[in-house]
């Protein structure tokens, strides 16, 4: 009688108890521990975040500043100052505010999260024109006063340049070159008061004295004396 032996071709699966314990340890102990402690660390150390956009200016007199809160955590305090003075903010979005600034300076931003973590930041504004034009390279020669007028921000309003004599006579420039900024006046008196504005309306006013100019031209060591010497 023939005997047949049958063997199973399917591999036998051994249950690895050690591997199962490692997986359970990772899933139920180590990973939750890391996640919970990571969350606690995040909540305790997270600082406030913000974004400030300083927009351009069309008239060099004002600019709009947009302030956006980027923090996802609740805030306890938000203070924005301009040169130590509080700034009035208008809410234009869920976390966005806007204000209009009319002079150059430093914008101070102070924020405190609910976890007491704080941030102090500064934004400098220097695109506005708060200064009048300046006069350079002036000279009085042969009854003509000439100088260069400069304004590096809004530019010189050449139509505003004029002068007044001591008797009150109103004078317009003899020449005014917008490209070079060179201006000249007829100077028939001992002094001349010149006024000029920039395109933002800042006014410059100064008086040129012919006598002072002549005195400043005396060479050093001459003693201010003229005439023949013995």
C-alpha positions in Angstrom: 0.0 0.0 0.0 1.4 3.3 -1.0 1.7 6.1 1.5 1.7 9.7 0.5 3.0 12.5 2.6 1.6 16.0 2.1 3.5 19.2 3.1 2.0 22.6 3.2 3.7 25.1 1.0 2.4 28.2 3.0 5.1 29.7 5.2 4.4 29.5 8.9 4.0 32.9 10.6 5.6 33.3 13.9 4.1 35.9 16.1 6.8 38.3 17.3 5.7 39.6 20.6 8.7 41.8 21.0 8.0 43.8 17.9 4.4 44.3 18.9 5.4 45.7 22.3 7.8 48.2 20.6 5.0 49.4 18.3 2.6 49.8 21.2 5.3 51.6 23.2 5.9 54.1 20.3 2.2 54.7 19.6 0.8 55.0 23.1 3.7 56.4 25.1 6.7 57.9 23.3 4.9 59.7 20.5 2.2 61.2 22.7 4.9 62.2 25.2 6.8 64.0 22.4 3.7 65.6 21.0 2.3 66.9 24.3 5.7 68.3 25.4 6.2 69.8 22.0 2.8 71.5 22.2 3.6 72.8 25.7 6.9 74.1 24.6 5.3 75.9 21.6 2.6 77.4 23.8 5.1 78.6 26.4 7.8 80.1 24.1 5.8 81.4 21.1 6.3 85.1 20.5 3.9 87.5 18.8 4.3 88.1 15.1 3.3 91.0 13.0 3.8 92.6 9.6 4.1 96.3 8.8 3.8 97.7 5.3 4.8 101.4 4.8 3.2 102.5 1.6 4.5 105.1 -0.8 3.5 108.8 -0.8 2.1 111.0 -3.6 2.5 114.4 -1.9 5.5 113.7 0.5 3.2 114.9 3.3 1.5 111.7 4.4 1.9 108.0 4.0 -0.4 105.1 5.0 0.9 102.3 7.3 -0.7 98.9 7.4 -0.3 96.7 10.5 -1.3 93.1 10.4 -1.2 90.7 13.3 0.3 87.3 12.3 0.1 85.6 15.6 -2.2 82.6 16.0 -2.1 83.0 19.8 -4.4 85.4 21.7 -2.8 88.7 22.5 -2.8 90.5 25.9 -1.5 93.8 24.7 -0.7 95.7 21.5 0.8 99.2 21.6 1.9 101.2 18.6 3.6 104.6 19.1 5.2 107.2 16.8 8.0 109.1 18.5 6.5 108.0 21.9 3.0 109.2 21.1 0.2 106.6 20.6 -1.0 106.1 17.0 -4.7 106.0 16.2 -5.4 102.7 14.3 -8.5 102.0 12.1 -9.5 98.4 11.7 -9.7 97.4 8.0 -9.7 93.6 8.4 -10.0 90.8 10.8 -6.4 91.3 12.0 -5.4 94.3 9.9 -5.2 97.9 11.0 -4.2 101.1 9.2 -3.1 104.6 10.1 -1.9 107.7 8.3 1.5 109.2 9.3 2.3 112.9 8.5 6.0 113.1 9.6 9.2 111.1 9.6 10.2 109.2 12.7 10.3 105.8 14.3 7.3 103.6 14.7 7.4 101.5 17.9 5.5 98.3 18.1 5.1 96.4 21.4 3.1 93.1 21.6 2.5 90.6 24.4 1.1 87.1 24.0 -1.2 85.5 26.5 1.8 83.4 27.6 3.6 86.7 28.5 6.1 86.4 25.7 6.7 89.9 24.2 8.3 91.5 21.2 9.4 95.0 20.7 10.1 96.2 17.1 10.9 99.5 15.3 10.0 100.7 11.8 11.7 103.8 10.5 9.8 106.2 8.2 11.9 108.6 6.2 10.0 109.1 2.9 8.1 112.2 3.9 9.4 115.8 3.3 9.4 117.7 6.5 12.4 119.9 5.8 12.5 123.1 3.6 14.9 123.5 0.7 18.5 124.5 1.4 20.8 127.0 -0.2 24.3 126.3 -1.2 27.2 128.0 -3.0 25.9 131.5 -2.8 27.9 134.5 -4.1 27.3 138.2 -4.6 29.2 139.7 -7.5 28.7 142.9 -9.6 25.3 143.5 -8.1 24.1 139.9 -8.8 23.3 137.4 -6.0 23.4 133.8 -7.2 23.0 130.5 -5.3 22.0 126.9 -5.7 18.8 125.7 -4.1 18.4 122.0 -3.2 15.6 119.8 -2.1 16.3 116.0 -2.3 12.7 114.8 -1.5 9.7 116.5 -2.9 11.7 119.0 -5.0 11.9 122.7 -5.2 8.8 124.7 -6.2 10.6 127.2 -8.5 7.4 129.3 -8.8 7.6 130.2 -5.1 11.1 131.7 -5.2 11.1 135.4 -4.6 13.0 138.1 -2.7 12.2 141.3 -0.8 14.4 144.4 -0.4 14.7 146.4 2.9 12.2 148.9 1.4 9.7 146.2 0.7 10.2 145.9 -3.0 9.2 142.5 -4.3 11.6 140.8 -6.8 11.4 137.7 -9.0 14.6 135.8 -9.9 16.6 137.0 -12.9 17.3 133.4 -13.7 16.1 130.1 -12.3 17.6 126.9 -13.8 15.5 123.9 -12.7 18.1 121.4 -14.0 21.0 122.8 -11.9 19.0 124.6 -9.2 21.0 127.8 -9.8 19.1 131.0 -9.1 20.1 134.6 -9.4 18.7 138.0 -8.2 19.5 141.6 -8.9 20.9 142.9 -5.7 20.9 146.7 -5.7 20.6 147.1 -1.9 22.8 146.1 1.0 20.5 143.1 1.9 18.0 140.8 0.2 15.5 138.5 1.9 14.9 135.3 -0.2 12.0 132.9 0.3 11.4 129.6 -1.4 9.2 126.5 -0.9 9.4 122.9 -1.8 6.6 120.9 -3.4 5.3 119.9 0.1 5.0 123.5 1.2 8.0 123.7 3.5 9.3 127.2 3.4 12.9 128.5 3.5 13.5 132.1 4.4 16.9 133.8 4.7 18.5 137.2 4.4 21.7 137.9 2.4 23.7 140.9 3.5 26.1 142.4 1.1 28.3 143.9 3.9 28.6 140.6 5.6 29.5 138.9 2.4 32.2 141.4 1.7 33.5 141.1 5.2 33.7 137.3 4.9 35.8 137.7 1.7 38.6 139.6 3.5 41.7 137.3 3.5 42.8 135.9 6.9 45.4 138.1 8.5 44.5 141.2 6.6 43.0 142.8 9.7 40.0 144.1 7.7 41.9 147.2 6.6 41.9 148.8 3.1 43.9 151.6 1.5 47.5 152.4 1.0 50.1 151.5 3.5 53.0 153.8 4.5 
